[in-house]
Amino acid sequence: MPKDNLVSRVINQIGYKLDTNQTGSSSKNILIAINGTDSSLDKKLSNIYAQFSKEYNFIIAYSFTASQILDIESINQILKAKYIFTEDSLFDLDHNLQLFDTLICPNITINTLSKVVSGNIDTYISNLIWASLYFDKTTYIDFENCKKFMSFETKNKTMKNQIDQKIREIMSMGAVEIVYPLYDFKIKGTRRYDSEFKSKIVITDRDVDAINVGEELHLPYGSIITPLAKDKIRDRNIKIVIDMEAKK
């Protein structure tokens, strides 16, 4: 049996085709966008399931390539997906967006990352990520696949800088980086300084290590940030806000 026919049959057996008239609560659904191969994908998905399955249902969205080469039935067994979407779901994107508030991309490729940051969104997954960010939905992305090609990291500094720049760009759009195996899913929002920062005058690079990527950190007026800390703040896309109330 041809591969594409087999995939279609499997999807029909284990998934659900979303009816255009169907509605549901987005607050209890998490969409997992799967975008290519990844040797650790099963473990990543198991990690996600363990953290969210008690309170959330899962929706799976496959890129065209992923739908052709991955074991869809095995993935569905891990996540017990409520809905499954593929490239054809691009035509139902507006309805798909109503079903979730949180998007997780455990294996985004450099191709998809480049499409999103450039606005060249001509595939279902790139449209999905763009729309999720555009409508300010919580969007978690694992960039491991972007940093490797054929399982190897590049030694070409120019190419590495290009990859890092694209990652910084999508994070500036609102994406939150997650790093396997310590997936740290936190609600996107500001981080108020607590006692460890409230009395600090000098913020060092070690202090910055305790801040999650993409967070906003409020510091008291008069704080001094060391050069190394500034470098890490820039690399981790952390926004610093000085609390002027402390000046009074």
Secondary structure in CASP SS format (residue, H / E / C, confidence):
PFRMAT SS
TARGET T0000
AUTHOR 0000-0000-0000
METHOD secondary structure of the structure
MODEL  1
M C 1.00
P C 1.00
K H 1.00
D H 1.00
N H 1.00
L H 1.00
V H 1.00
S H 1.00
R H 1.00
V H 1.00
I H 1.00
N H 1.00
Q H 1.00
I H 1.00
G C 1.00
Y C 1.00
K C 1.00
L C 1.00
D C 1.00
T C 1.00
N C 1.00
Q C 1.00
T C 1.00
G C 1.00
S C 1.00
S H 1.00
S H 1.00
K H 1.00
N E 1.00
I E 1.00
L E 1.00
I E 1.00
A E 1.00
I E 1.00
N C 1.00
G C 1.00
T C 1.00
D C 1.00
S C 1.00
S C 1.00
L H 1.00
D H 1.00
K H 1.00
K H 1.00
L H 1.00
S H 1.00
N H 1.00
I H 1.00
Y H 1.00
A H 1.00
Q H 1.00
F H 1.00
S C 1.00
K C 1.00
E C 1.00
Y C 1.00
N E 1.00
F E 1.00
I E 1.00
I E 1.00
A E 1.00
Y E 1.00
S C 1.00
F H 1.00
T H 1.00
A H 1.00
S H 1.00
Q H 1.00
I H 1.00
L C 1.00
D C 1.00
I H 1.00
E H 1.00
S H 1.00
I H 1.00
N H 1.00
Q H 1.00
I H 1.00
L H 1.00
K C 1.00
A C 1.00
K C 1.00
Y E 1.00
I E 1.00
F E 1.00
T C 1.00
E H 1.00
D H 1.00
S H 1.00
L H 1.00
F H 1.00
D H 1.00
L H 1.00
D H 1.00
H H 1.00
N H 1.00
L H 1.00
Q C 1.00
L C 1.00
F C 1.00
D C 1.00
T E 1.00
L E 1.00
I E 1.00
C E 1.00
P C 1.00
N C 1.00
I C 1.00
T C 1.00
I H 1.00
N H 1.00
T H 1.00
L H 1.00
S H 1.00
K H 1.00
V H 1.00
V H 1.00
S H 1.00
G C 1.00
N C 1.00
I C 1.00
D C 1.00
T C 1.00
Y H 1.00
I H 1.00
S H 1.00
N H 1.00
L H 1.00
I H 1.00
W H 1.00
A H 1.00
S H 1.00
L H 1.00
Y H 1.00
F C 1.00
D C 1.00
K C 1.00
T E 1.00
T E 1.00
Y E 1.00
I E 1.00
D C 1.00
F C 1.00
E H 1.00
N H 1.00
C H 1.00
K H 1.00
K C 1.00
F E 1.00
M C 1.00
S C 1.00
F E 1.00
E C 1.00
T C 1.00
K C 1.00
N C 1.00
K H 1.00
T H 1.00
M H 1.00
K H 1.00
N H 1.00
Q H 1.00
I H 1.00
D H 1.00
Q H 1.00
K H 1.00
I H 1.00
R H 1.00
E H 1.00
I H 1.00
M H 1.00
S H 1.00
M C 1.00
G C 1.00
A C 1.00
V E 1.00
E E 1.00
I C 1.00
V C 1.00
Y C 1.00
P C 1.00
L C 1.00
Y C 1.00
D C 1.00
F C 1.00
K C 1.00
I C 1.00
K C 1.00
G C 1.00
T E 1.00
R E 1.00
R C 1.00
Y C 1.00
D C 1.00
S H 1.00
E H 1.00
F H 1.00
K H 1.00
S C 1.00
K C 1.00
I C 1.00
V E 1.00
I E 1.00
T C 1.00
D H 1.00
R H 1.00
D H 1.00
V H 1.00
D H 1.00
A C 1.00
I C 1.00
N C 1.00
V C 1.00
G C 1.00
E C 1.00
E E 1.00
L E 1.00
H E 1.00
L E 1.00
P E 1.00
Y C 1.00
G C 1.00
S C 1.00
I E 1.00
I E 1.00
T C 1.00
P H 1.00
L H 1.00
A H 1.00
K H 1.00
D H 1.00
K H 1.00
I H 1.00
R H 1.00
D H 1.00
R C 1.00
N C 1.00
I C 1.00
K E 1.00
I E 1.00
V E 1.00
I E 1.00
D E 1.00
M H 1.00
E H 1.00
A H 1.00
K H 1.00
K C 1.00
END
